[in-house]
Amino acid sequence: MLAKNQRAPRGTRIYALSLTFFASKLAPTVNDSMLFLIAYIGSVVLINYAFSTAPHLDIIWSAWGGLVFILRDMVQIRFGHGAIVAMLAALVLSYVTSDPSIALASATAFAVSECIDWLVFSITKRPLHDRLWISSALSIPLDTFIFFGMIDAFTPAVILTAMASKFAGVTAVWLIMAWRLRKQAVAS
């Protein structure tokens, strides 16, 4: 949905993106499920390839990590535990297209963060948006330290950029999901 400036003359109304627009993009549908799946796999492969071919740009690639975490969460929301297949496909493709040490670091960091996610999602009975944020708060630091430690890119700037982008993305998703829940509660 687009918000309109209703006071503007009819032919000159300015459209602005609203929170409803972004929230609607988080609602699972068949078409966007595949889009998120392809975007997630592609992002994992591309970020690992980028770290392999241009390691001197590690700060840029570390900022991209936030998008990968958001896409992973969207795939998990849509496919549940079946998302592991997408994650394994991304890791196999990364191993084929990237430096094997980068793929190994990615797989190791992924395994640790996914175990944490699984525990949080299995044990807690909190709403989905809270479980996403709690699991991310626990898994993001470990994922970041493991990956960058294994590829010898463990610098304060890279670590801070990676963690900031991941937490910013997860917080944005959390806010949108919380807003949708409040809106649904008011409507009913």
C-alpha positions in Angstrom: 0.0 0.0 0.0 1.1 3.5 -0.6 0.2 6.5 1.5 -1.1 9.5 -0.3 -0.9 13.2 0.5 -4.6 13.8 0.4 -4.3 17.6 0.6 -2.3 17.8 -2.7 -4.2 18.7 -5.9 -5.5 15.5 -7.5 -2.8 15.3 -10.3 0.1 15.9 -8.0 -0.4 13.6 -5.1 2.9 12.3 -3.8 3.1 8.6 -2.9 5.2 7.6 0.1 6.1 4.1 1.4 4.3 3.4 4.6 4.9 0.9 7.4 1.9 -1.1 6.0 3.8 -1.5 2.7 6.9 -3.0 4.5 4.8 -5.1 6.9 2.9 -6.6 3.9 6.2 -7.7 2.4 6.8 -9.8 5.5 3.5 -11.7 5.1 4.2 -15.1 3.6 2.8 -15.9 0.2 3.8 -18.6 -2.2 5.3 -16.2 -4.7 7.5 -14.3 -2.3 8.5 -17.5 -0.5 10.5 -18.5 -3.5 11.8 -15.0 -4.0 13.2 -15.0 -0.4 14.6 -18.5 -0.9 16.4 -17.6 -4.1 17.6 -14.3 -2.6 18.9 -16.0 0.5 20.8 -18.7 -1.4 22.2 -16.2 -3.8 23.3 -13.8 -1.1 25.2 -16.5 0.8 27.0 -17.6 -2.3 27.7 -14.0 -3.4 29.0 -12.8 0.0 31.3 -15.8 0.3 32.5 -15.2 -3.3 33.1 -11.6 -2.5 35.1 -12.4 0.6 37.2 -14.8 -1.5 37.9 -12.5 -4.4 38.2 -9.1 -2.7 39.1 -9.7 0.9 40.5 -6.1 1.2 36.9 -4.9 1.0 35.9 -6.9 4.1 34.2 -3.9 5.7 31.8 -3.7 2.8 31.1 -7.4 2.8 30.6 -7.4 6.5 27.9 -4.8 6.2 26.1 -7.1 3.7 25.9 -9.7 6.4 22.8 -8.0 7.9 20.9 -8.6 4.7 21.8 -12.3 4.8 20.5 -12.6 8.4 17.2 -10.9 7.4 16.8 -13.2 4.4 17.6 -16.2 6.5 14.9 -15.3 9.0 12.4 -14.7 6.2 13.2 -18.2 4.7 12.8 -19.8 8.2 9.5 -18.1 8.7 8.2 -19.4 5.4 9.8 -22.9 5.3 10.4 -23.7 9.0 13.0 -26.3 9.7 13.0 -27.1 5.9 15.1 -24.0 5.5 18.1 -26.1 6.4 18.0 -27.5 2.8 18.4 -24.0 1.4 21.2 -23.3 3.8 23.0 -26.5 2.9 22.6 -25.7 -0.8 24.0 -22.3 -0.3 27.0 -23.7 1.5 27.7 -26.3 -1.2 27.5 -23.7 -3.9 29.8 -21.5 -1.8 32.3 -24.3 -1.5 32.3 -24.7 -5.3 32.4 -21.0 -6.2 34.5 -19.6 -3.3 37.7 -20.2 -1.4 37.1 -23.4 0.5 38.4 -21.8 3.7 35.7 -19.1 3.4 33.0 -21.7 2.8 34.2 -23.7 5.8 34.2 -20.6 8.0 30.7 -19.8 6.8 29.5 -23.3 7.4 31.0 -23.4 10.9 29.5 -20.0 11.9 26.2 -21.1 10.4 26.1 -24.4 12.3 26.7 -22.6 15.6 24.2 -19.8 15.0 21.6 -22.3 13.7 21.9 -24.5 16.8 21.3 -21.4 18.9 18.3 -20.4 16.7 16.9 -23.9 17.0 17.2 -23.9 20.8 15.5 -20.5 21.2 12.7 -21.4 18.8 12.2 -24.8 20.4 12.4 -23.8 24.1 10.8 -20.3 24.2 7.1 -19.9 23.8 7.3 -16.1 23.1 5.8 -14.6 20.0 7.7 -15.1 16.7 9.1 -11.6 16.5 10.6 -11.9 20.1 12.1 -15.3 19.3 13.7 -13.8 16.2 15.3 -11.0 18.2 16.4 -13.2 21.1 17.9 -15.8 18.8 19.7 -13.1 16.9 21.0 -11.4 20.0 22.6 -14.7 21.0 23.7 -16.0 17.6 24.9 -12.8 15.9 28.0 -12.2 18.1 29.1 -15.9 17.9 28.5 -16.1 14.2 30.5 -12.9 13.6 33.4 -13.9 15.9 33.6 -17.4 14.4 33.4 -16.4 10.8 35.8 -13.4 10.9 38.2 -15.3 13.3 38.4 -18.2 10.9 39.2 -16.0 7.8 41.7 -13.9 9.7 39.7 -10.7 9.2 39.0 -10.1 12.9 39.4 -6.4 13.2 37.4 -4.0 15.3 36.0 -2.1 12.3 34.9 -5.3 10.5 33.4 -6.8 13.7 31.5 -3.6 14.6 30.2 -3.2 11.0 29.0 -6.8 10.8 27.3 -6.8 14.1 25.7 -3.3 13.6 24.3 -4.3 10.2 22.9 -7.6 11.5 21.4 -6.1 14.6 19.9 -3.2 12.6 18.3 -5.6 10.1 16.9 -7.9 12.8 15.6 -4.9 14.8 13.9 -3.5 11.7 12.2 -6.9 11.1 11.2 -7.1 14.8 9.7 -3.6 14.8 7.6 -4.3 11.7 6.4 -7.7 13.1 5.5 -6.1 16.5 3.7 -3.3 14.7 1.7 -5.8 12.6 0.7 -7.8 15.8 -0.5 -4.6 17.5 -2.4 -3.6 14.4 -4.1 -7.0 14.3 -4.9 -6.8 18.0 -6.6 -3.4 17.6 -8.5 -4.6 14.6 -10.0 -7.6 16.4 
